[in-house]
Structure formats: structure tokens, C-alpha cells
Amino acid sequence: ICLRLDKMLVLSLARRSRNLSNISILNARLLSSDSKFEVDGLPECISKDLDMKGRLYATGRRKMSSARVWVMPGEGQIIVNRKKMIHYFQRDFHYEEITLPFSLTKTAGQFDVWCTVKGGGLSGQAGAIRHGISRAVEKWNPYEFRSSLKRGGLLTRDPRQVEPKKAGQPKARKKKQWVKR
């Protein structure tokens, strides 16, 4: 992973400099003993976000729900509010929505997820968990997973909320029947 980070950094710096003679200087500077890219076998960008248990933390939101999500390497178990996901969400489309980040990044069965979610209904909670998982998986390896998650639209928060009811109307958009005469 670190060699890939080095190559990507050299390429991005070379694109910025637009001068081929600077590439060898930049490469030598990157490979010198001064530069530190690795901490305990993980790239620095990943290891600084890990907690004491080796988990990555992210938050996700959808409608009125907010989810706190911890992702760690494992067998693919998903725990929601101290219950297994299949006991918390009975509908199949909620299960598919939550596991969508893993199927897009082709990491199904590689990560365990532990999350707490509150507010809203089941659909909003499933969307909040999906958003949190997407953000955490993207933190795990941004160079590999960010493009596929961004293309799938999983990293952007869905801004749609319930529209409030208006005074003098039965609902938010519904109006009383209007008679011309």
C-alpha cells in the first residue's frame, strides 16, 4: 500500500510541476530516510484515524437519523444497536442498502461493523448506516475505494427531508378543493 501511495504522490507532484527534470529530485526526496509514510505497517493516513481497538470511526446521516459507525477487519458481521442486523432490520432492501458500500468496493466479508443509530424510521436509519459505512471504508483506503464509492453516490449526504406542514392547508403540499364560483 505504501509503495502505491509513494507512486501516486510522485505522479501528482509531477503533474503539478510540469517539469520532467524535477521528477527525479522529487522521487529521491520521497525515498529519503527523512520521509515517514508508514506507521506500524499501515499508511499514516489510516493509522492516525484508528482507535485503541483498531477500528475506524465515521458518522452517517439520512432524513432524521444519525448513525455512529465503527469499521474493523473481520468476517462481515454487522451489529446495529447491539443486535445483529438481520434481527434489527427485517426487510431485505434495508439489508441490501446497508451492504451496498461493501459490494461496490468488492470488500464483502472483509470488515466487521458495529454501529449505533438513533432517530427517524427504519429506512432513514438504514440510509444513515450506509452513509457511515461508506465514509469509514473510504477512510480505510481512500486511493482504492473513493472513486467507486463516489461514483455510486454513497459519500454525499442525501439532503432530502420531510417538508413541514403549512398553516391553512391539510398537508405540506395538499390544498383544500378550490371552487371558482
N, C-alpha and C positions, 0 to 999 in steps of 0.2 A: 504494500500500500504506500509506503513512504517513497519508494522509487517512482511510483506513479505520480505522487504529489510533487516530487522534485522535477520530473519531466514537464508536468503541467505548469509549474511555476516558471520554469525556464522558457517554455513556449509563450506564456502570457507576457513575460518580461521582454522577450524578443519581439513580440508583436508591437509592444508599446515603443520599444526603442527604434524599430525600423532600420537598424543598422546591424549588418551581419558580423561586423568585427567585434561588436560588444557581446555577442553570444558566448564566445569562449571565455571572456572575462567574467560574465555572469555565472556561467557554469562552474568555473573554478571557485568563485566566491561561495556558491551554494554548497559545493562539495568540501569546502574547507572545514577544519575542526571547530571553527567559531560557530557555525550554524547548527542549531539544535532542532531537528524535526521529529525526534522520536522520544517518547517517554513511556517506559515500561512496555515496549513492544507495540504501542498504539501511537498513531499520529497525534501531534499536540492538540489539534483542533478537536479531536474526540476525547482525549484523556482529561482535558480540563473540565468537561461537562459531566463526567461520571461522578456519581456519589460514592459513598463508602462501600456499598454493596455491588458496585459495578453496573449501575443502572443509569440510563439516560432519562431525563425528565422533560416533559413538554405539556403544554395546556392546549386544549381544543375547545371551540365554542360553536354552537349551532342553535338557532332560534333562542330560546330562553335557557338552554342547558349549557353547563360548563363542565369539562372533564379534566382531571389531573391524571396524566398517563406516565407510567414508568415502563421502559422497554429494556430488556436484558437478553443476552443469548440464552437459548433454551430449546424446548421441544415444540413450542407452538401453543402453549396454554394461554388462555385469555381469561382473567379474573376481573369481574366487574362488581364493585361494592361487596367484596368478599364472597361472591358467588361465582360459579362457573358461568360463562357467557350463555351456554345453552339453557341454563335454568333462569337467567335474568331476562333474556330476550327469547320469546317463543317463536317469533316469526322468522322465516328463512331469509327474507330480504334484509332484515336487520343484521343477520349473521354475514351475509354477502357484503353489505355495506362496510361493516367493521373490518373484514378481512381483505378488502379491496387494495389497500396500500401494499400488503404482502404479495398479492397476486401480480400487481403492476411491477414491483421490483424483483419478482421471482425469488422471494425470501420466505415462502410459506414453510412453516415448521422450524424456522431457524431462531425465532425470537419468542420469548415469553412476555406477556403484557399483564401488568397489574394496574388497575385504574379505579378511581373514584369519580362518580358523576352525580350531579345534582341539578334540579330544576327541569322544567319542561316535561314533555311526554317521552315515550319510548323512541319515537322517530328522531326527535331532536337530540336525545341522549346518544343514540347510535351515531348520528352525524358528528356530534362533539367528540366522541371516542375516535371516530375515523380521522378527524382533523388532528387530534392529538397524536395518534399513532403515526400519521404521515409526517408530522413535524419532528417526532422523535427518530423515526427511521431516516429521515433526511439528515438529521444531526449525526447519525451513526456513520454514514459515509456520503457526504454531500456531493463528491465528484462522481459517484456512480448512480445514486438514486435521485438526485434533484431533478434531472431532466425528465425522467419518466413520471415522477410524481407531479411535476409542474404541468406536463402535457396532459395528464389526467385531470387536472384542476383540483388536486387534493390539498395543495398548500395554501390556497386562498380561502379566506373565511367567507362563508356564504352569508351575505348581508341581509337576506330576506327575513323580515319579522312579521308578526301579526299586526295588521293595521288596526288602529284603535277605532272604536265605535264613535260616530259623530252624533252630536245633540240634534234632536228633531228628526232623526232617521232611525229605522229599526235596527240596522247594522252599519258596518263601515261604508259600504257602497250602495246597499239596497235603500230605495226610497219608497215613500208611500205612493200609491197609484195616483197619477195626476189626471184630472179631468179638465178639459178645455172650457166647457160651458156648464 
